[in-house]
């Protein structure tokens, strides 16, 4: 069964206190033909990176009050805030705030009933409106991101999915789930699972998953429209920090969606996208937001970013 959310099922949340958010959201509305009724306006004046529980509950109530039962997913058009206490904003919105995790962020978090699901309607089936954020640091970059997402729906590319087991053993905890190298001619896809620290000078990337605190040579790569890319590390989802490579760098390099942890998760594979699930769900025609959300078993600390409706394998 081919999955895939559509524009009618996506709400777009705009921060009216941030001019970039307003401009990018309007561009996205037109590019994806989002119904005007699906646009939700809020005010977040200070661009703080982290919300407390009270601030979050007020924001969530404000958003939810505007949403009808047909809305299955939510896109928040801003870079910050991206955390709620020790949770990510996208996960707290989708699954509820897991405050108990904050006493030790390395503990297991709430399992997601949406993990590897066949469902096409997360709200209807699981009472989960899956959420993603679209960064707004640069209007030009965000418009280019939107254009990549839209373009991904026009033709299935000849592409390669790269899975790298690096010399960083701690950050390679999900390598056991990497698919084996093979060719899938019916999908025009080659899978390359490699034991290397990086790739360079390749121009056919549709998936790139690795484990590093900083991923080198991104400036030598070309990502195809709809590409998914992420790195397993402690705080890649602390988007505006320089402690490790921010997940924003994947979008800057040309990927269409990414994922990272906002607080120290330890290297539980369940807290990161499980590679074979991510690839399988994407190849089934899921959108980027669906494939990424379905690939994370314990998503409480992970922020999902990018263009949610990208779907290069939708047909």
C-alpha positions in Angstrom: 0.0 0.0 0.0 1.4 3.4 -1.0 1.4 5.9 1.8 1.7 9.6 1.8 0.2 12.5 3.6 -1.1 15.4 1.4 -1.4 19.2 1.8 -5.0 18.9 3.0 -3.8 17.0 6.0 -0.9 19.3 7.0 -1.2 22.4 9.2 1.4 25.1 8.9 2.2 27.1 12.1 3.5 30.6 11.5 5.3 32.8 14.1 3.9 36.2 13.4 6.7 37.8 15.5 9.3 36.6 13.1 9.3 38.1 9.6 11.2 35.2 8.1 8.6 32.7 9.4 5.8 34.7 7.8 7.5 35.0 4.4 8.6 31.4 4.3 5.2 30.1 5.4 3.4 32.0 2.7 5.9 30.7 0.1 5.3 27.2 1.3 1.5 27.6 1.3 1.6 28.6 -2.4 4.2 26.0 -3.3 2.3 23.1 -1.8 -1.3 24.4 -2.2 -1.9 24.3 1.5 -5.5 25.3 2.3 -5.8 28.7 3.8 -7.8 27.2 6.7 -4.7 25.0 7.6 -2.5 28.1 8.4 -2.2 28.7 12.1 -0.7 31.9 13.5 1.0 32.2 16.8 3.3 34.7 18.5 6.7 33.6 19.9 8.5 36.9 20.5 12.0 35.9 21.8 13.2 33.0 19.6 14.3 31.2 22.7 15.8 27.8 22.1 13.9 26.0 24.9 10.4 26.3 26.3 9.4 25.3 29.8 6.4 23.0 30.3 4.0 25.9 30.9 5.0 27.8 27.8 4.8 24.6 25.8 1.3 23.7 27.0 0.1 27.2 26.1 1.6 27.0 22.6 0.2 23.5 22.0 -3.3 24.5 23.2 -3.2 27.5 20.9 -2.3 25.4 17.9 -4.7 22.5 18.6 -7.6 24.9 19.0 -7.3 25.7 15.3 -7.0 22.2 14.0 -9.8 20.0 12.7 -9.9 16.2 12.7 -8.6 16.0 9.2 -5.2 17.4 10.2 -2.7 14.5 10.6 0.6 16.5 10.7 1.9 19.9 11.7 4.8 21.9 10.3 6.2 24.7 12.6 7.9 27.3 10.5 10.8 28.5 12.7 14.2 27.3 13.9 13.7 28.1 17.6 12.2 27.1 19.9 13.2 23.5 19.2 13.2 22.0 22.7 10.9 21.7 25.7 12.7 20.9 28.9 14.8 17.9 27.8 12.5 16.9 24.9 12.4 18.1 21.4 9.5 20.4 20.5 8.4 18.1 17.6 8.2 15.1 19.9 6.6 16.9 22.8 3.9 18.2 20.5 3.3 14.8 18.9 3.5 12.4 21.9 3.2 14.7 24.9 6.0 16.0 27.2 8.0 13.3 28.9 9.3 15.2 31.9 10.4 12.1 33.7 13.2 11.6 31.1 14.8 14.8 32.3 16.1 13.3 35.6 18.4 11.2 33.4 18.2 11.8 29.6 20.0 8.6 28.9 17.0 6.6 30.1 14.6 4.9 27.8 11.8 7.2 26.7 8.2 6.6 25.7 8.0 4.1 22.8 6.2 5.5 19.7 3.2 3.4 18.6 3.9 4.9 15.1 7.3 3.1 14.8 7.3 1.2 11.6 3.5 1.5 11.2 1.6 1.0 8.0 -0.8 3.8 9.0 -1.4 6.7 6.6 -3.3 8.6 9.3 -1.3 9.0 12.5 -3.9 11.2 14.2 -6.8 9.0 13.3 -5.1 5.8 14.2 -2.8 6.8 17.1 -3.9 10.2 18.3 -0.5 11.6 17.2 -0.2 14.6 15.0 3.3 14.1 13.8 5.4 17.3 13.7 8.3 18.8 11.9 10.1 22.1 11.9 11.2 24.2 8.9 14.2 26.3 9.7 14.0 30.1 9.1 17.6 31.3 9.5 17.7 32.2 5.8 14.7 33.0 3.6 16.6 32.0 0.5 17.8 28.7 1.9 14.3 27.8 3.1 12.8 28.6 -0.2 15.4 26.4 -1.9 14.5 23.6 0.6 10.8 24.0 -0.3 11.7 23.9 -4.0 13.7 20.6 -3.5 10.8 19.0 -1.7 8.3 20.0 -4.4 10.7 18.8 -7.1 11.1 15.4 -5.5 7.5 14.6 -6.5 8.0 14.9 -10.3 10.3 12.0 -11.1 12.0 9.1 -9.3 15.7 9.7 -9.6 18.6 7.4 -10.3 19.9 7.5 -6.8 22.2 5.9 -4.1 21.5 5.4 -0.4 24.7 5.6 1.6 25.0 4.0 5.1 28.4 4.5 6.8 29.8 2.5 9.7 32.5 4.8 10.8 35.6 4.3 13.1 33.6 6.1 15.8 32.3 2.9 17.5 30.0 4.6 20.0 28.2 6.5 17.3 27.9 3.4 15.1 25.3 1.7 17.3 22.7 1.5 14.6 25.0 0.0 12.0 23.5 -3.4 12.8 20.4 -2.2 11.0 22.1 -0.9 7.9 20.7 -2.7 4.8 23.2 -4.8 2.8 24.7 -3.3 -0.3 22.5 -4.1 -3.3 20.7 -2.7 -6.4 17.0 -2.2 -6.6 16.4 -1.6 -10.4 12.7 -1.2 -10.1 13.3 1.8 -7.7 16.4 3.0 -9.7 18.2 2.7 -6.4 21.7 1.5 -5.3 22.3 0.8 -1.7 25.9 1.2 -0.5 26.8 0.2 3.1 30.4 1.1 3.7 33.0 0.9 6.5 34.5 4.4 6.0 34.5 7.7 7.9 33.0 9.8 5.1 32.2 10.0 1.5 33.1 12.7 -1.0 32.6 13.9 -4.5 29.3 12.0 -5.1 26.3 13.5 -6.7 23.5 11.0 -6.4 22.5 10.9 -2.7 18.9 10.1 -1.7 19.8 8.8 1.8 23.0 9.4 3.9 23.3 8.1 7.4 26.4 8.0 9.5 27.7 8.3 13.0 30.1 11.2 13.7 30.1 14.3 15.9 31.1 16.3 12.8 30.6 15.0 9.3 33.4 16.1 6.9 33.3 16.9 3.2 29.6 17.9 3.0 30.6 20.7 0.6 31.7 18.1 -2.0 28.4 16.3 -2.1 25.2 16.7 -4.2 21.9 15.6 -2.6 19.0 14.8 -4.9 15.6 16.4 -4.3 13.9 14.6 -1.4 17.2 13.4 0.2 17.2 12.3 3.8 20.4 12.7 5.8 21.4 12.5 9.5 24.2 11.6 11.9 24.0 9.8 15.1 25.6 12.0 17.8 24.7 13.5 21.1 23.3 16.9 20.3 22.9 17.3 16.6 19.4 18.5 17.3 20.6 21.4 19.5 20.2 23.3 16.3 21.8 26.7 17.2 24.7 25.2 19.2 28.2 24.6 17.9 29.1 21.9 20.4 28.7 19.3 17.7 27.5 19.5 14.1 24.0 20.8 13.9 21.4 18.9 11.9 20.9 22.2 10.1 24.1 21.6 8.2 22.5 18.7 6.3 19.8 21.0 5.0 22.5 23.6 4.2 24.3 21.0 2.2 21.2 20.2 0.1 19.3 17.5 2.0 15.5 17.9 2.3 14.9 16.5 5.8 17.0 15.5 8.8 16.9 14.6 12.5 18.9 15.2 15.6 18.8 14.9 19.4 18.3 18.0 21.4 19.8 16.6 24.7 22.2 13.8 25.5 20.5 10.5 24.5 23.4 8.2 25.0 23.8 6.0 21.9 20.5 4.0 22.2 19.7 3.1 18.6 16.1 3.5 19.4 16.5 7.2 19.8 17.7 7.7 16.2 16.3 6.8 12.8 16.5 3.0 12.3 18.0 2.8 8.8 16.2 -0.2 7.3 12.8 1.2 8.5 13.6 4.7 7.2 14.6 3.4 3.7 11.7 0.9 3.5 9.1 3.4 4.5 10.4 6.0 2.1 10.5 3.5 -0.8 6.8 2.6 0.0 5.8 6.1 -0.9 5.7 7.7 2.5 6.5 11.4 2.7 9.7 12.6 4.5 7.8 13.4 7.7 6.1 10.0 7.8 9.3 8.0 6.9 11.4 9.8 9.5 8.7 9.5 12.3 8.1 5.9 11.5 11.8 5.2 11.8 12.4 6.3 15.4 11.3 4.0 18.2 11.9 6.4 21.1 11.6 9.9 19.6 11.2 12.1 22.7 14.6 13.9 22.3 14.7 14.1 18.6 13.8 17.1 16.5 12.6 16.4 12.9 13.4 19.2 10.5 12.9 19.9 6.8 10.2 19.8 4.1 7.6 17.3 5.3 5.8 16.4 2.1 8.8 15.4 0.0 8.1 12.0 -1.5 10.3 10.9 -4.4 8.9 7.3 -4.4 5.2 8.3 -4.1 4.2 6.9 -7.5 
